[in-house]
Amino acid sequence: MDIIKYLQIPFKDRGRDDQGVDCYGLAHWFYKQEFGIELPSYVEYYETDKDREAIAHQINHASLTGWIKSDKPEYGQLIILHIQGRPLHLGVMLDDKTFIHCMKNKGVSLENRDDITWTNRVGGFLKWLN
């Protein structure tokens, strides 16, 4: 896997390709590129990254649309990250510790889930079943 191609992608609200992604958009693009899987887009459920209620609802109810929660991180699973105490952010696991994610004003970056920034924010993992 060429991680560099992901690290060059900028943030774009509701983006779903290499021209720009939001946090779930990165997962959507990653699955298409790495697994040949076209995930549901979910863009119809929120307008911008500021629509926190809708985003938290989608993350909390993702298991209803092909995802199940997992306690053990694995390659390709989504990591649920809490922001201000709520599940508002997602990343894609590259192994049991490292993940990529996309944030406004930063674009896609590589992180370690045990880093002080993230260690207390991990809310579990999501595994795609379909």
Secondary structure, DSSP 8 states (H G I E B T S, - for coil): --THHHHT--B-TT-EETTEE-HHHHHHHHHHHHH-------GGG-SSTT-HHHHHHHHHTGGGGTEEEESS--TT-EEEEEETTEEEEEEEESSSSEEEEEETTTEEEEEETTSTTTTTTEEEEEEE--
